[in-house]
Amino acid sequence: MAGASSKMSKLATKFELGSLALTENYLHISNATNDPNIPLDISTSSHFRCNCDLQFPRVDELLAQLRPDYGKQLSFVDQHLRRLKSIIEEIPGISGKSITEAEIYLRQRAGVTIPFPKPGPRDDVKYVLEYARPTNINVVGSFALKTAAKDLKNATVDLAVTIPKAIIQKKDYLDYRYLYKRAYYIACIATGIKISNEAGFNISYAYQDDDRLRPIVLVQLMEPGGDPSHPKVIVRILTAIEDGTFPMIQTMPTKDTLRQIIFNESKLGLSNESLWFTFFYNSALRSESCITAYLKVLHGAATKCPAFRDACILGRTWLCQRGFGTSIVQGGFGHFEWSVLLALLLETGRPNGKPLLSMSYSSYQIFKAMVQFLSERDLTTPVVLFNAEVPHNMSSGTNPILFDGKRGMNICFKMTSWSYQLLRHESITTLRMLNDTDSDHFDNIFIHQVELPLCRFDECLKLSPRPNKWNAFDNFSYFRSIHDVLTKALGNRIKLIYIFCDGILPWSVHSSADDNDGINQLNVGLLFCPKNRYRIVDRGPVAENKGASNDFRNFWGPKAELRRFKDGTIAESIVWSEQQSDGSIMRQIITHALYRHFDLGSDDICFRGLNFEESPNIRDITQPTASFQPVLDAFESLESYENIIPNKDRRVIGT
């Protein structure tokens, strides 16, 4: 236990661990079944019956190290929060103004800019912008619930201000109207804080969870005489709207609420983007409506389930060590989504509407049950919790949908298809470790940091995309198109493609976000399928299929050619070079596809993974050879007898 204690102390005092070596049993574990109809009877599942008791001492010690000292934090934060709340409540109301008048007014009062989302409002709109005292000001999030974990970074406190219903019109859910009024509202709050000249308050703008529709105000709380570059606590001033401000039926995911916003689909060549835009936009509106509702749900779960808070800390730790977070650039599934999903599964989740999880579970049992849910339930087939009148067409393509019917909210709306694929991959890997009773995987699950790209992926590349600043959705539309092209180009050569980038840094309240809004670098991580990665010839559609052949040639360009195969079939095909000087086959495919469809040349693409073609000894080891195939077949045949071997002896290992 001394060694375990040492490792846990390192996690508690250095939550963002440095580069730690991954164990072999963590890499490249194949996917579990994707059948969405698997019954998740967690309390009786064979997956759930394991040596849970053996893990309890280490879990308890880990939790003891991770729990913050709220008494110490409150002594510093409480007085500042009270003063901040008082400043916001004292901001005088501002009568209705046009877009131009509102911008001039705030600029003259305090030099503050209104952070309108793009595309910004037209100057000739007929509605007005106004400010009134918030209906409520509440501390929300992990600080309020006491589910935070120790962190070297700044502690974050979320302060939600509720915009009065009186200054919002019935149809403001349409065409960004609420978002424009929201931007003006937080600009007024920034102006009030700025004018107060309160010592120790350093304010700036940022995007809420990297959602470019919803800018927020950041307040860095500074100790008197402290180092300005090291704020002790950061307060995020979020917005909420009163229940019933927008009817749920009007902001359901597939409701047409963007009627006059013009998207650049022609530039991206994507025909289904407007549906995804609408889905995300409506979910952002629902999120504003559900802040208070979910605060009540989470408080209720923490009250009824003794292990709820500790299970949230375990979930946060597991997600953080894998690079996941609530923000879009961190995958869109973090502590908040974990906590809400856990709270809902304590209420419902079974086909008969009864709870999927028991209130009597320990924190470790809840953690394992949550990992099992995420690994075995395919959320690309929509999962609806609580029966409610919801639209029949809930699909958003390959994006996950975990729909809370009672509150009309898709909990996973900030996730992309690739971030969900990675989350599920990590869940499947973790569940296998949890079910392995012969080895201790505690460090691999909770201690080791596994988010480092060069450790996690077979190939990593950095792209320098062409600048695009059309509107708040376009950068991620660009990402989606890159993901789609690479997925089509690489086919069954890959298991997973993950796209990620850095988040947008906070910016001054005196300037626009435009200078800070572009994506200068895009990162792509790939997991290869060893069986198919070295294939030289890609076979396309037969020549008789004119439509498919034309699509194939349009996608591949001059690289496509007709070939006669040994079986007599004449089909479209691609032949890749085996010359070492041309690079690996995978890199040839990636380079060709990105150049053809995005005009990205060699200067725009930087490969960072190990090139096996330049290391022939490693390459030869990874390729199955004819001489080794009989041994592999014999091993697989022996492994097939696993089902008739007693459980205690059911472990087959090659030597």
N, C-alpha and C positions, 0 to 999 in steps of 0.2 A: 504493500500500500504506500510505502514511502515514495516509490517511483511514480505511482499514479498521482500522489499528492503534488509532486513536483511538476508534473505535466499540467495538471489542472490549474495550479497557481500561475503557470506561464500563460494559460489561456485567459485567466481572469485579469491578469495585469497587462497582457499584450494580445488583445482580442483579434486584431488583424495580424495573425502570425506571419512570419517570414516564409520564405520558400522552404517547405519541408518535403522530403522525399516521400512519394506515394508507394505503398506496398503493392506487390504484383497482383494480389487478389482483388485489388480495387479497379484494375484497368480492364476495359473491353469485356464487360459481362453482357451477354446477349439479352435481348428484350424478353419480357414475359408476354403472356397472351394479351391481345388487345380486345378480347371479347368484352363488349360493354355489358353483357347480360350476366356476368359472373356475380353470384349472390355474395354480398359482402357481410356475411354473418360473422363479424369479427370476434365476438365473444366465444364462439365455438370453432372457429377456423383452425385448421392445423398449423397455419402460419403463426397464429397467436399463441399457441401452446409451446413455450420455449423456456429457457432457463432465465426467466425474468428476475427471479429472486437473486440470482447471482450478480445481476447488474445493479441492484438497488444501492449497495454501499458506495459504489463509484458514482452513481447518478446523484446521490444525496450530497456527496463531497463536492462534485462539480457544481451543483446548484448553490451550495453554501458559498463557493468562490465567486459565482456569477451575480448573485443578488446584490444590487447597489445598496449603499447606506442611505436610505431615503431621508432619515432624520438629519443627516449632515447636509444632504443636497437641499432639503426644504429650508434650512436655515438661511441659505443664500438666495434661493429662488423665490421664496414666498413673498418677501417684501418687494422684490422687483415686479413680480406678477401683479401684485395689488396696485402698485404705482402705475404700471402699464394699463391695467384695466381702468383705473381712474382717469388717465389721460384720454383713452378712447371714449369713455362715457361723457367727457366734458367737451368733445369736439362738437361745435354748433352745427345745426342743420344748414344745408345749402339748398336753395330753391332750384327748380328745374332750369337747365341750361342746354343750349344746343351743343353739338360736338365741338365746334370751334370755340364757343364761349367757355366751355368747361376746360379745354386745354389751356387757353389764355389765362383763365382765372387761377388755376393751380400753379402755373408757371410764374405768375406775378407774385403770388402769396409766398411761395417757398422754393420756387425753381424746380418743382416736382413734375415729372412727365407721367402721363397716363399710359400704362403698359397694355395697350389694346392688343389682343391676339390678331394674327394675320389670317385672312385679309382684313384690314381695319375698316371701320365704319365710313360710309360716305358722309360728306358734309351736309347733304340735303335731306337726311332722314328726318321724319316728322316727330319721332319720339324725343324726349328730353332725358338728360342725366341729372340725378339729384342725390342728395345724401341726407339721411336721418339717423338718429341714434340707434345702435343695434338693439334688437329685441332681447338678445341674451349674449353673454360672453362666458364661455365655458372652457376649462382645461380639459382636453380630450387626449386620446392616444395612450401609449404605454406608460407615460409618466403618471397619468391619472389612475390607470388600472394597476400600477405597480408590477408591470410585466417587462420592464426594461432590463437590460443586462449591462454589466460593467463594460466600459468601452474607453479606449484611449482617446478617441475623437471627442468632440464636444457633445455634451448631453443635449438632447433636443426636447423641447416642450411644445406641444401643439395647443394653440389658443384659437378656438373657433368663435367667430363673431357672426351672429345671425342677422342677415339683412332683413329689414322690416318688409312685410308683405305689401304695405301701402305704397311703396315706391316701385313695385314691380307690376307690370300689366299682364293681363291674362294670356296674351299671345307672345310674351317675351321668350318663350322656349324656341321660337322659330328663328332661323337664320342669324345666330350669334347675338341676338338682341340682349339676352340676359348676360352673356359673357362680356359685352361692351359695358353694360351697367355695372357689372361686377368689377371690371377693371377700374372704372371710375371710383367705385366705392373704396377699394383698397388704396387707391391713390390719395383719396381724402384722408384715410387713416394715416398713411405715410406723412402727409402734410401736417396733420395734427401732432404727430410725434415729433416731427422735425421742428415745428414752431415751439414746442414745449421746452426745447433746449435741455432736456433731462440728461444729467451727467450719467455716463455709463451705458447709454443706449446708442448703439451704432446700427443704423438701419440700411437696408438694401432691398432690391427685388430679387426674386428667384422664381423658378417654375415649380409648382406643386408636383412632386414626384416626376419631374421632367415632362409634365403634361403642358404643352405649349398653349393650350386653351386657357389655362388657369394660373396666371402669375399670382404670387403671394408676397407678403412683406416679411422679411427676416429682421429680427431684432437681436443683435449680439449683446448680451449682458456682460459688462466689464466690471471687474472689481476696481474700486478707487485706487489709483496709483499702480494698477496692474499693467502688464504688457498688452498693448492693443492688438498685437498679432496673435494672442492666445486667449480668446474669449472663453469664459467658463461654461456658459450655457447659451444656446441659441433658441430663441422663441420663434416659431413659425405662426404667423397670423393667417389663419385659413378663413374661408367664408362658408356659411351654411344658409339654407333658406327654410322658412317655416313649412311645416307639414301641410300639404294641400295647396301650396303655392302654384305648382303645376300638377294637374291631374296625372296619376300614374299612367292611365291609358294613353295619354298624349305624348309620353316620353318613353314608351316601351322601345326595345332595341330596334325593331324594324319599322318604326313609325317614320313617315317622311316629314322631317323637320327642317331639312336644308333645301329650300326651294329656290333661293336666289344666289346661294354661294356657288361660285364657278370653280371647279377643280380642273386641274391640268391633266386630265386623263389622256388627251391626245399626245402630250409630251412623253408620257410614260408608256403609252400603248397598252394600258390595262383597262379591261372592260368592266370589272367587278369592283373597282375601288370605291365608287360612290356608295355602295352598300356598306362597305367596311367603315367609311367615313361617318355615315349616318349612325351605324351601330356604336362607334366610339363616342361620337358627340352626344347621343342620347344617354349613354351610360355615364358620361361626365356630369350631365344634368341630374341624373338620378343620384349620383354620388353626393352632390351638394344637398339633395333632399334627405339623404339617409344618415347624415353624420350623427344627429341626435338619436335617431332610432337605433343605430348600431352601438352607440354608447350605452344605451339602456340594455341592449342584448348582451353586451360584454360584461357589464356590471352584474346582470342577473346570473350569468354563467359563473362568474367569479364567486358569487355569494353561495350558489347551490352546489358547486363542485369544488371540494377542497384542493384538488390537485390542478385546477385550471391554470392558475398563474405560473406554477412551475412547468407545466406542459408547454405553455407559451414561451417560456425562457428556453426550454430544450429545443423547441421548434425554431426559434430565432437563431440559436447557436448553430444548429444544423444547416439552416438556410444561409446564414452569413458565411460559414466556412466554405460554402459552394458558390459564393458570389451572388446569391439571390437577394433581392430586396423589393420593397414596394414600388420604387420608381421604375419607370418604363425601361430605362437603360440597364437596370439591374434585373430585368426579366418580368417585372410586374407582379411578382408573387413574393411577398415578404412577411414581416411580422403581423401586419394588420390583416392580410388575407388569411394567414394561418389561424389567427385568433378568431376571426369571424367564422371561418369554416368549422373550427373546433366547437365554437359556441352553438352553431346551427346543428351540428351532428349530435350534440347533447340534447337537442329538442326533437330532431326528426332524422330521416335518412333511410329508414327501412321502407319497403313497399307498402306496408300498412300504416305508414306515417309515424311510427314509434321511433324513439331515439336509436341511433346506430351505436352510440357510445354510452357507457354507464357512468353515472355520477360517482360511483364508488371506485372507479379505476384509479390506479396510481399514476403519477406523472409519466413514468416510463411506459406503462401500458397504453396510456393515451397517445404518447408519441409514436409507439409502434403501430397502433391502430390507424393513426393519421397517415403514416408512411404507407401502410398497406392500402388505404383508400386511394391515395395519389398514384400508386403504382398499378393497381388492378382496375381502376375505373377510368375508361377512356373518355375524357371530357370533350373531345371533338364531336362525340355524340352527346347532344345537350343533356345535362342532368338538371332536373328541376326539383328544388326542395320546397316543400309546402305546396299543396295543390292550390292553384289560383287560375283565374281566367287570363291566360297569356296567349300571345299569337302562336298559331300553329307553326309558322316558319321561323324557328329560332336559330337556324343554322347561320353561322358567319364564316362558312368555308372550313378551313382547317384550324381556325382559332378555337380555344377551349371555351366552353360555356358551362358555368356553374351558377344556375339562376335561382335567386331567392325570390320565390313567387309572392311571398307576403309583402316584400318591400320593392319588388319590381327591379331588382339589381343583379347584374351579372358580376359576380365577385372577381372573376378573372378577366375583366374587360381590358386591362392594361397589358395583358400577355399577348405575345405574338405566337405564331405557330411554331417558330424555332425555339423560343424560350420555353414553351410548354413541352416540346420534345425533349429538351435538356432536363427540365424538372422531372419528367417522368423517367428518363434514363437514370437520373440520380436516385429517384425513389426506388426503382427496381433494384439497383445496385445495393442500396442501403438495406432493403428488405431481405435480400439474400444474406447479407452479413448478419442481420438480426436473427435470422433463422439458422445460422451456422452454429451449432452447439459445440463444435469441436475446436473452435478458435475464438480468441478474444479480439473482437473488432471495435472495442470501445473507442480507442484512439482514432481509428479510421473514420468513425461516425461523428465524433464530437470534437476531437482535438486537432487533427491534421487539417490544414488548409488545402483544399483541392481545387481552388478556382483558377490557379495559374495556368494560362492557356497552353504553354509548351509542355506542361505535365498532363493536361487533360485531353488534348487533341493530337491526332496524328499529323495534321498539317495546320499551320496558322499562316494567314496572309494579311497584310495591311494594304488597304486600297485608298487612293486619293481621288474621291469622286468629284465629278464636275459640280461647281457651286449651283445650288438651287434654293431659292428663298421665295417660293410662290405663296405658300400658306402654311398653317400650322401642321398639316398632315403630310406635306410633300416629302420631307426627309425620310419618314418611315415608309412612304409609298415607294421611294427609291430603294430602300432596304428590301422591301417585299419583292420588288421586281428582280433584284440581284439574287435573292434566295430562290425565286422561281426558276430563273435561268440556270443557276448552278445545279439545282435539283434535277432539272430536265437533262442537262448536259452530262452529269455524272451518273445518273440513274442508279442501278443497283451496285455501283462501285462504292457507295457511301452508306453509312448507317444514319448519319446525322450531320446537319449543317447548322451552325450557330453564328448569328451576326450580332455584333455588339460594338458600342462606341462609348466615348466619355460623355458624361452629362454636361449640361450647360451651366457654367459658373454663375453665381450671383452677379448682379450688375447694379450700378448706382441708380438711385431714384431720380437723379437729375438727367439721365440719358435714356435713350431708347435701347431695346434689346437687339436691334438690327445688327450692330457691330459685334454682337456676342452670340449670334444665332445660327451661324453656319456650321455644318459638319465638315471638318477638315480631314478627318481620317476615319476610316471604317475598318473594323477588324472582322475576320471570318475564321472560324474554327471548324475543322472537319474531322469526323471519325470515319475511317475507311472500313470497307468490308474486305478482309484479307483474301477471300476466295475470288473476288472479281477485280481487284484493283489493277492487276497486271494484264488484263485482257487487251490484246492488240487490235482486234477487229470488232467494231460495233455494228451489229446487223440491224438494218432498218426495215421499213415496209417493203413488200414485194412491188415490182414495177407495175403490175396491173392495177394496184390501188393508187389511182392518180391523185386523189385528194391528200392521202397520207404522205405520198411521195413528195408532193409539192411542199407540204408543211415541213417535212424533213429537210429538204433542200433550202427552204427559207431560213430554217433555224441554223443549219450548219454552213450554208454558203458554198463556196468552191471546194470545201473539204469533202463534201458528199460526192459519191461516185457509185455507178451501177457495177455490181460484181455478180458473177455466176459462182454459186457455191457447189460443194461436192454433191449435194443431193439434187442438183439440177435447177435449183431455185435462183431466179434473177431478182436481186433485191438491192435497195439503196444500202450504202455502207460507209463507214469511216475506218480508215486504216491509220494507226498511230505509229510513230517512229520508235524503233528500238535502239537507235543510236544514243550513246551516252551523252554526246554533245548537245542533243535536243532536249535533254532533261527527262524527268520521269513522265510516264504516260499521264498521270494525274495532273501534273503541272502543265503539260501540253494542252489538255482538255480545258483546264481552268483559264489559261492564257487566251486560247482561241475564243472561248465563249464570251469572256469579258471584253475582249477587243471588238468582236463582231457586234455585240448588242449594246455596249456602253462606251465604246471608243476609248477604252482604257488600255494604254500601251504598257510596255515593259517598265517605263519610268513611273507609272501609276500603280504598279503591283509589286509588292515586296513579300517574298516567301520567307517564312521564319522557321519552318519545321525542318526535320532532318531529311535530306534528299537521299533516298536509298540508292539512286542510280550513281551517286558519287561515292557510295560505300558498298561495293559489290559483295563483300563478305556478309554484311548485314542483310542485303537484299536477297542473297541466295538462301539465307536461313529462313526468311519470312515466306519464301515461295515454296509451296508443296512440290516435291519432286517425285518422279515415278518410283524411285528406289525406296522411298519412305512410305508410299501409299499403302502397301500391304500391312505394315505395322500399324498405321493409323486405322485401317479397316478392322484389324483384329482388336484394337483397343475399343473402338466404338461398338463392336459386337459384344465384348465383355461388359461394357457399360450398360448394354440393353438388358442385362439380367438384374439390374438394380431393383426392379419392382418385386422380385421374389426373394430378395435378401432381407433378413431382419433389419429393422431400423438401426439398431446399434452398430451393425457392420456395414451400413450402406454408405460407404465412402470409397470411391475408386480414384486413385491418384497415379498418374504416369510418372515413371522415374527415368 
